[in-house]
Amino acid sequence: MKKVKYFYNTQTLKYEKLVVSLRVKILRILGFLSAAIVTGILFLSVAYRFLDSPKEKLLRRDIDNMKEEYDGLKGRMAELKTQIDELQHRDNAIYRVIFEAAPIPDSVRAGKPEKDDELQRKDNKEIIASAEKMLKELTNRVQVQEKSYLQIEDLIKNKQKMLASIPAIQPVSNKDLDRIASGFGYRIDPIYKTMKFHSGLDFTAPSGTPIYATGDGTIEEASLSDVGYGNHVVVNHGYGYKSLYGHMVRMKVKRGQAVKRGDVLGWVGSTGKSTGPHCHYEVSKNGVKVDPVYFFYNDLTPEQFDRMLKIARSGNQSFD
């Protein structure tokens, strides 16, 4: 039974039947529908914000698994990178130093690594691409290191030949270490009496004393001259090393001839710019003249070497 509503009319002082107009009814219906729609939208917003659909739950689980796998992969790659870094350090700082080979530049070994904060801003595809890039970098570094070790293997095979070629003995017999008259560095010029750089060692000896090749090599120069080094010989030992023997009275070798360590190259004299019989001896590495005193490790004891250093460093006058 439909309920009938009444209201008290103060003007007529009677209860009269309440009649609702169509307009009011329509407004009420619209208000109810609007409230329902707003409530539904809010509910759906909350549901979509905090509740996942079954498909979304499955996708989220897959993403979490992928992140765990990526973290594990990143950890293994970081460990591998540490091992490769150690191999590269040993390669450049130890192996290549021993064999006097130029170190491999870092730019050749690897590119710029990704940073963690950069990975956080990437989507899944970009993360996978970043991992692939890192793997390619590690692969490239391994390949470069493998080539380096093959090169070092070849250097090991040639090490015996290199050790025989590097200047390692004194150019004249000097068992008592009393024949070094002037060392490497600034010395007083015997003619002009001014300070001048002396680029070798002067070994005094009687004229005609044999002069020996200090390492295996090939005669690059055998020149007769009345000035400068006088009659002198240059031996190319390979591996960037050369040695010069000056002021000879006579030479025994000729250009292009192969010599072994200990072979006689000529005899002590006083030709060229010289104030007395002696052998001016120089060693150069890659075109730079170096102190020869550090290359007498084959025929000196530690005590003799220490004594020779003190003699060679004395600031006396040179013989040429």
C-alpha positions as a Markdown table, in Angstrom:
| # | Residue | x | y | z |
|---|---|---|---|---|
| 1 | Met | 0.0 | 0.0 | 0.0 |
| 2 | Lys | 1.4 | 3.4 | -1.0 |
| 3 | Lys | 2.2 | 5.7 | 1.8 |
| 4 | Val | 0.5 | 9.0 | 1.8 |
| 5 | Lys | 2.2 | 12.0 | 3.4 |
| 6 | Tyr | 0.5 | 14.9 | 5.0 |
| 7 | Phe | 1.6 | 18.3 | 6.2 |
| 8 | Tyr | 0.0 | 20.9 | 8.5 |
| 9 | Asn | -1.0 | 24.0 | 6.7 |
| 10 | Thr | -0.7 | 26.9 | 9.1 |
| 11 | Gln | -2.9 | 29.1 | 7.0 |
| 12 | Thr | -5.9 | 26.8 | 6.9 |
| 13 | Leu | -5.0 | 25.2 | 10.2 |
| 14 | Lys | -5.6 | 21.8 | 8.7 |
| 15 | Tyr | -3.6 | 18.7 | 7.7 |
| 16 | Glu | -3.4 | 18.5 | 4.0 |
| 17 | Lys | -2.1 | 15.8 | 1.6 |
| 18 | Leu | 1.5 | 16.4 | 0.4 |
| 19 | Val | 1.6 | 16.5 | -3.4 |
| 20 | Val | 5.2 | 16.3 | -4.9 |
| 21 | Ser | 5.5 | 17.9 | -8.3 |
| 22 | Leu | 7.1 | 16.1 | -11.3 |
| 23 | Arg | 10.0 | 18.6 | -11.4 |
| 24 | Val | 11.0 | 17.8 | -7.8 |
| 25 | Lys | 10.7 | 14.1 | -8.5 |
| 26 | Ile | 13.0 | 14.4 | -11.5 |
| 27 | Leu | 15.5 | 16.4 | -9.5 |
| 28 | Arg | 15.5 | 13.9 | -6.8 |
| 29 | Ile | 16.1 | 11.1 | -9.3 |
| 30 | Leu | 18.9 | 13.0 | -11.0 |
| 31 | Gly | 20.5 | 13.7 | -7.6 |
| 32 | Phe | 20.4 | 10.0 | -6.6 |
| 33 | Leu | 21.9 | 9.0 | -10.0 |
| 34 | Ser | 24.6 | 11.6 | -9.7 |
| 35 | Ala | 25.5 | 10.4 | -6.2 |
| 36 | Ala | 25.6 | 6.8 | -7.3 |
| 37 | Ile | 27.8 | 7.6 | -10.3 |
| 38 | Val | 30.2 | 9.6 | -8.2 |
| 39 | Thr | 30.3 | 6.9 | -5.6 |
| 40 | Gly | 31.0 | 4.3 | -8.3 |
| 41 | Ile | 33.8 | 6.3 | -9.8 |
| 42 | Leu | 35.4 | 6.8 | -6.4 |
| 43 | Phe | 35.1 | 3.0 | -5.7 |
| 44 | Leu | 36.6 | 2.1 | -9.1 |
| 45 | Ser | 39.5 | 4.6 | -8.6 |
| 46 | Val | 40.3 | 3.1 | -5.2 |
| 47 | Ala | 40.0 | -0.4 | -6.7 |
| 48 | Tyr | 42.3 | 0.3 | -9.6 |
| 49 | Arg | 44.8 | 2.1 | -7.4 |
| 50 | Phe | 45.1 | -0.5 | -4.7 |
| 51 | Leu | 43.7 | -3.7 | -6.1 |
| 52 | Asp | 45.2 | -5.6 | -9.1 |
| 53 | Ser | 43.4 | -7.7 | -11.5 |
| 54 | Pro | 44.4 | -11.4 | -12.0 |
| 55 | Lys | 46.3 | -10.4 | -15.2 |
| 56 | Glu | 48.0 | -7.5 | -13.5 |
| 57 | Lys | 49.0 | -9.7 | -10.5 |
| 58 | Leu | 50.6 | -12.2 | -13.0 |
| 59 | Leu | 52.4 | -9.5 | -14.8 |
| 60 | Arg | 53.7 | -7.9 | -11.6 |
| 61 | Arg | 54.9 | -11.3 | -10.4 |
| 62 | Asp | 56.8 | -11.8 | -13.7 |
| 63 | Ile | 58.3 | -8.3 | -13.4 |
| 64 | Asp | 59.5 | -9.1 | -9.8 |
| 65 | Asn | 61.1 | -12.3 | -11.0 |
| 66 | Met | 62.8 | -10.5 | -13.9 |
| 67 | Lys | 64.1 | -7.9 | -11.4 |
| 68 | Glu | 65.5 | -10.6 | -9.2 |
| 69 | Glu | 67.1 | -12.3 | -12.1 |
| 70 | Tyr | 68.5 | -9.0 | -13.3 |
| 71 | Asp | 70.0 | -8.2 | -9.9 |
| 72 | Gly | 71.6 | -11.7 | -9.8 |
| 73 | Leu | 72.9 | -11.2 | -13.3 |
| 74 | Lys | 74.2 | -7.8 | -12.4 |
| 75 | Gly | 76.0 | -9.2 | -9.4 |
| 76 | Arg | 77.7 | -11.9 | -11.5 |
| 77 | Met | 78.7 | -9.4 | -14.1 |
| 78 | Ala | 80.1 | -7.1 | -11.4 |
| 79 | Glu | 82.2 | -10.1 | -10.0 |
| 80 | Leu | 83.4 | -10.9 | -13.5 |
| 81 | Lys | 84.3 | -7.2 | -14.1 |
| 82 | Thr | 86.3 | -7.2 | -10.9 |
| 83 | Gln | 88.2 | -10.3 | -12.1 |
| 84 | Ile | 88.9 | -8.8 | -15.5 |
| 85 | Asp | 90.0 | -5.5 | -13.9 |
| 86 | Glu | 92.6 | -7.5 | -11.9 |
| 87 | Leu | 93.8 | -9.4 | -15.0 |
| 88 | Gln | 94.1 | -6.1 | -16.8 |
| 89 | His | 96.1 | -4.5 | -14.0 |
| 90 | Arg | 98.5 | -7.4 | -13.8 |
| 91 | Asp | 98.8 | -7.4 | -17.6 |
| 92 | Asn | 99.7 | -3.6 | -17.8 |
| 93 | Ala | 101.6 | -3.3 | -14.5 |
| 94 | Ile | 103.5 | -6.6 | -14.4 |
| 95 | Tyr | 103.6 | -8.7 | -17.5 |
| 96 | Arg | 104.0 | -5.8 | -20.0 |
| 97 | Val | 106.5 | -4.1 | -17.8 |
| 98 | Ile | 108.6 | -7.2 | -17.6 |
| 99 | Phe | 108.7 | -7.6 | -21.3 |
| 100 | Glu | 108.9 | -3.8 | -21.9 |
| 101 | Ala | 105.7 | -3.8 | -24.0 |
| 102 | Ala | 103.4 | -0.7 | -24.2 |
| 103 | Pro | 100.3 | -1.0 | -22.0 |
| 104 | Ile | 96.9 | -1.3 | -23.7 |
| 105 | Pro | 94.9 | 1.9 | -23.3 |
| 106 | Asp | 91.7 | 1.7 | -21.2 |
| 107 | Ser | 89.7 | 3.2 | -24.2 |
| 108 | Val | 90.6 | 0.0 | -26.2 |
| 109 | Arg | 89.6 | -2.3 | -23.4 |
| 110 | Ala | 86.1 | -1.0 | -22.5 |
| 111 | Gly | 83.5 | 1.6 | -22.8 |
| 112 | Lys | 81.6 | 3.8 | -20.3 |
| 113 | Pro | 79.7 | 1.7 | -17.7 |
| 114 | Glu | 76.0 | 2.2 | -16.8 |
| 115 | Lys | 75.2 | 3.9 | -13.5 |
| 116 | Asp | 72.7 | 2.4 | -11.1 |
| 117 | Asp | 70.5 | 5.6 | -11.0 |
| 118 | Glu | 70.4 | 5.5 | -14.8 |
| 119 | Leu | 69.0 | 1.9 | -14.7 |
| 120 | Gln | 66.3 | 3.0 | -12.2 |
| 121 | Arg | 64.8 | 5.3 | -14.9 |
| 122 | Lys | 64.7 | 2.6 | -17.6 |
| 123 | Asp | 61.8 | 0.4 | -18.5 |
| 124 | Asn | 62.1 | -3.4 | -18.8 |
| 125 | Lys | 63.2 | -3.3 | -22.5 |
| 126 | Glu | 65.9 | -0.7 | -21.7 |
| 127 | Ile | 67.1 | -2.7 | -18.7 |
| 128 | Ile | 67.5 | -5.8 | -20.9 |
| 129 | Ala | 69.3 | -3.7 | -23.6 |
| 130 | Ser | 71.6 | -2.3 | -20.9 |
| 131 | Ala | 72.4 | -5.8 | -19.7 |
| 132 | Glu | 73.2 | -6.8 | -23.2 |
| 133 | Lys | 75.5 | -3.8 | -23.6 |
| 134 | Met | 77.3 | -4.7 | -20.4 |
| 135 | Leu | 77.7 | -8.3 | -21.6 |
| 136 | Lys | 79.1 | -7.1 | -25.0 |
| 137 | Glu | 81.6 | -4.8 | -23.1 |
| 138 | Leu | 82.8 | -7.7 | -20.9 |
| 139 | Thr | 83.0 | -9.9 | -24.0 |
| 140 | Asn | 85.1 | -7.2 | -25.8 |
| 141 | Arg | 87.4 | -6.9 | -22.7 |
| 142 | Val | 87.9 | -10.6 | -22.6 |
| 143 | Gln | 88.8 | -10.8 | -26.3 |
| 144 | Val | 91.3 | -7.9 | -25.9 |
| 145 | Gln | 92.8 | -9.6 | -22.9 |
| 146 | Glu | 93.1 | -12.9 | -24.7 |
| 147 | Lys | 94.9 | -11.1 | -27.6 |
| 148 | Ser | 97.2 | -9.5 | -25.0 |
| 149 | Tyr | 98.1 | -12.8 | -23.4 |
| 150 | Leu | 98.8 | -14.3 | -26.9 |
| 151 | Gln | 101.2 | -11.3 | -27.5 |
| 152 | Ile | 102.8 | -11.9 | -24.1 |
| 153 | Glu | 103.2 | -15.5 | -25.0 |
| 154 | Asp | 105.1 | -14.5 | -28.1 |
| 155 | Leu | 107.2 | -12.1 | -25.9 |
| 156 | Ile | 108.1 | -15.0 | -23.6 |
| 157 | Lys | 109.3 | -17.0 | -26.5 |
| 158 | Asn | 111.5 | -14.1 | -27.6 |
| 159 | Lys | 112.6 | -13.2 | -24.0 |
| 160 | Gln | 115.8 | -15.2 | -24.2 |
| 161 | Lys | 116.7 | -13.5 | -27.5 |
| 162 | Met | 115.8 | -10.1 | -26.0 |
| 163 | Leu | 117.9 | -10.7 | -22.8 |
| 164 | Ala | 120.8 | -11.6 | -25.1 |
| 165 | Ser | 120.4 | -8.4 | -27.1 |
| 166 | Ile | 120.0 | -5.9 | -24.3 |
| 167 | Pro | 123.4 | -4.2 | -23.4 |
| 168 | Ala | 124.4 | -5.9 | -20.2 |
| 169 | Ile | 128.2 | -5.9 | -19.8 |
| 170 | Gln | 131.0 | -3.3 | -19.8 |
| 171 | Pro | 132.5 | -2.5 | -23.2 |
| 172 | Val | 136.1 | -2.9 | -21.9 |
| 173 | Ser | 137.6 | -5.3 | -19.3 |
| 174 | Asn | 137.2 | -3.6 | -16.0 |
| 175 | Lys | 137.4 | -6.1 | -13.2 |
| 176 | Asp | 138.9 | -3.7 | -10.7 |
| 177 | Leu | 136.4 | -0.9 | -11.6 |
| 178 | Asp | 139.3 | 1.5 | -12.0 |
| 179 | Arg | 138.7 | 2.4 | -15.6 |
| 180 | Ile | 135.6 | 4.7 | -15.4 |
| 181 | Ala | 136.9 | 8.2 | -15.8 |
| 182 | Ser | 133.7 | 10.1 | -16.3 |
| 183 | Gly | 130.0 | 9.3 | -15.8 |
| 184 | Phe | 126.6 | 10.2 | -17.3 |
| 185 | Gly | 125.3 | 13.8 | -16.8 |
| 186 | Tyr | 126.7 | 17.3 | -16.7 |
| 187 | Arg | 130.5 | 17.3 | -16.6 |
| 188 | Ile | 133.4 | 19.8 | -17.3 |
| 189 | Asp | 134.3 | 19.8 | -21.0 |
| 190 | Pro | 138.0 | 19.0 | -21.2 |
| 191 | Ile | 138.7 | 21.5 | -24.0 |
| 192 | Tyr | 136.3 | 24.4 | -23.3 |
| 193 | Lys | 136.3 | 24.0 | -19.5 |
| 194 | Thr | 132.5 | 24.6 | -19.3 |
| 195 | Met | 129.7 | 22.5 | -17.9 |
| 196 | Lys | 128.3 | 20.3 | -20.7 |
| 197 | Phe | 126.0 | 17.3 | -20.7 |
| 198 | His | 128.0 | 14.1 | -21.1 |
| 199 | Ser | 125.7 | 11.4 | -22.7 |
| 200 | Gly | 127.7 | 8.3 | -21.8 |
| 201 | Leu | 130.6 | 6.8 | -19.8 |
| 202 | Asp | 134.3 | 7.2 | -20.4 |
| 203 | Phe | 136.4 | 4.1 | -19.9 |
| 204 | Thr | 140.2 | 4.9 | -19.8 |
| 205 | Ala | 142.4 | 2.1 | -21.1 |
| 206 | Pro | 145.7 | 1.8 | -22.9 |
| 207 | Ser | 145.5 | 2.3 | -26.7 |
| 208 | Gly | 144.8 | -1.1 | -28.3 |
| 209 | Thr | 142.6 | -2.5 | -25.5 |
| 210 | Pro | 139.8 | -4.6 | -27.0 |
| 211 | Ile | 136.3 | -3.1 | -27.0 |
| 212 | Tyr | 133.5 | -5.6 | -26.7 |
| 213 | Ala | 129.9 | -5.6 | -27.9 |
| 214 | Thr | 127.7 | -5.4 | -24.8 |
| 215 | Gly | 124.8 | -7.3 | -26.4 |
| 216 | Asp | 123.7 | -9.2 | -29.6 |
| 217 | Gly | 122.8 | -7.0 | -32.5 |
| 218 | Thr | 123.7 | -5.7 | -35.9 |
| 219 | Ile | 126.3 | -3.1 | -36.8 |
| 220 | Glu | 124.3 | 0.0 | -37.8 |
| 221 | Glu | 127.3 | 2.3 | -38.2 |
| 222 | Ala | 131.0 | 1.9 | -38.5 |
| 223 | Ser | 132.5 | 5.3 | -39.2 |
| 224 | Leu | 136.0 | 6.7 | -39.6 |
| 225 | Ser | 136.2 | 10.3 | -38.4 |
| 226 | Asp | 138.7 | 12.8 | -37.1 |
| 227 | Val | 136.0 | 14.8 | -35.1 |
| 228 | Gly | 133.3 | 14.1 | -32.6 |
| 229 | Tyr | 133.3 | 10.5 | -31.6 |
| 230 | Gly | 136.2 | 9.8 | -34.0 |
| 231 | Asn | 136.3 | 6.2 | -35.2 |
| 232 | His | 133.1 | 4.8 | -33.7 |
| 233 | Val | 130.7 | 1.9 | -34.0 |
| 234 | Val | 126.9 | 1.9 | -33.4 |
| 235 | Val | 125.2 | -1.5 | -32.6 |
| 236 | Asn | 121.4 | -1.9 | -33.1 |
| 237 | His | 120.4 | -4.4 | -30.6 |
| 238 | Gly | 116.7 | -4.4 | -31.5 |
| 239 | Tyr | 113.8 | -3.9 | -29.0 |
| 240 | Gly | 114.6 | -0.1 | -29.1 |
| 241 | Tyr | 118.2 | -0.5 | -27.8 |
| 242 | Lys | 121.3 | 0.9 | -29.4 |
| 243 | Ser | 124.9 | 1.3 | -28.1 |
| 244 | Leu | 127.8 | 3.5 | -29.3 |
| 245 | Tyr | 131.5 | 3.0 | -28.9 |
| 246 | Gly | 133.7 | 6.0 | -29.7 |
| 247 | His | 137.3 | 7.1 | -30.2 |
| 248 | Met | 138.6 | 3.7 | -31.5 |
| 249 | Val | 142.1 | 3.5 | -32.9 |
| 250 | Arg | 140.9 | 0.8 | -35.3 |
| 251 | Met | 137.6 | -1.0 | -36.0 |
| 252 | Lys | 137.1 | -4.7 | -36.6 |
| 253 | Val | 133.5 | -4.8 | -37.8 |
| 254 | Lys | 131.6 | -3.3 | -40.8 |
| 255 | Arg | 128.1 | -2.1 | -41.3 |
| 256 | Gly | 125.4 | -4.8 | -41.5 |
| 257 | Gln | 127.5 | -7.3 | -39.7 |
| 258 | Ala | 125.8 | -9.4 | -37.0 |
| 259 | Val | 127.6 | -9.5 | -33.6 |
| 260 | Lys | 127.2 | -11.4 | -30.4 |
| 261 | Arg | 127.7 | -10.1 | -26.8 |
| 262 | Gly | 131.4 | -10.3 | -26.1 |
| 263 | Asp | 132.6 | -10.0 | -29.8 |
| 264 | Val | 135.4 | -7.6 | -30.3 |
| 265 | Leu | 134.3 | -4.5 | -32.2 |
| 266 | Gly | 137.6 | -2.6 | -32.3 |
| 267 | Trp | 140.3 | -1.3 | -30.0 |
| 268 | Val | 140.7 | 1.7 | -27.7 |
| 269 | Gly | 142.2 | 4.9 | -29.2 |
| 270 | Ser | 142.0 | 8.6 | -29.0 |
| 271 | Thr | 140.5 | 9.7 | -32.3 |
| 272 | Gly | 138.1 | 12.6 | -32.7 |
| 273 | Lys | 137.4 | 15.0 | -29.9 |
| 274 | Ser | 139.5 | 13.2 | -27.2 |
| 275 | Thr | 142.1 | 14.2 | -24.7 |
| 276 | Gly | 143.5 | 10.7 | -24.1 |
| 277 | Pro | 143.0 | 7.0 | -25.0 |
| 278 | His | 139.5 | 5.9 | -23.8 |
| 279 | Cys | 136.2 | 4.4 | -24.9 |
| 280 | His | 133.2 | 6.6 | -24.9 |
| 281 | Tyr | 130.2 | 4.3 | -24.4 |
| 282 | Glu | 126.5 | 5.3 | -24.8 |
| 283 | Val | 123.2 | 3.4 | -24.6 |
| 284 | Ser | 119.9 | 4.7 | -26.0 |
| 285 | Lys | 116.4 | 3.3 | -25.6 |
| 286 | Asn | 113.8 | 4.3 | -28.2 |
| 287 | Gly | 116.0 | 7.2 | -29.3 |
| 288 | Val | 116.6 | 8.6 | -25.8 |
| 289 | Lys | 120.1 | 8.4 | -24.3 |
| 290 | Val | 120.1 | 6.7 | -20.9 |
| 291 | Asp | 122.7 | 6.2 | -18.2 |
| 292 | Pro | 124.7 | 3.1 | -19.3 |
| 293 | Val | 125.7 | 2.3 | -15.7 |
| 294 | Tyr | 122.3 | 0.7 | -15.1 |
| 295 | Phe | 123.0 | -2.0 | -17.8 |
| 296 | Phe | 126.0 | -3.7 | -16.2 |
| 297 | Tyr | 124.0 | -6.4 | -14.4 |
| 298 | Asn | 125.7 | -9.4 | -16.1 |
| 299 | Asp | 129.2 | -8.9 | -14.9 |
| 300 | Leu | 128.9 | -7.0 | -11.6 |
| 301 | Thr | 128.1 | -8.1 | -8.0 |
| 302 | Pro | 125.8 | -5.9 | -6.0 |
| 303 | Glu | 128.8 | -4.5 | -4.1 |
| 304 | Gln | 130.6 | -3.8 | -7.3 |
| 305 | Phe | 127.6 | -2.1 | -8.8 |
| 306 | Asp | 127.2 | 0.1 | -5.8 |
| 307 | Arg | 130.8 | 1.1 | -6.0 |
| 308 | Met | 130.5 | 1.8 | -9.8 |
| 309 | Leu | 127.5 | 4.1 | -9.2 |
| 310 | Lys | 129.5 | 6.2 | -6.8 |
| 311 | Ile | 132.4 | 6.4 | -9.2 |
| 312 | Ala | 130.2 | 7.3 | -12.2 |
| 313 | Arg | 128.3 | 10.0 | -10.2 |
| 314 | Ser | 131.5 | 11.9 | -9.2 |
| 315 | Gly | 131.4 | 15.3 | -10.9 |
| 316 | Asn | 134.8 | 15.1 | -12.6 |
| 317 | Gln | 136.0 | 16.2 | -16.1 |
| 318 | Ser | 135.1 | 14.1 | -19.1 |
| 319 | Phe | 137.6 | 12.9 | -21.7 |
| 320 | Asp | 135.7 | 14.1 | -24.7 |
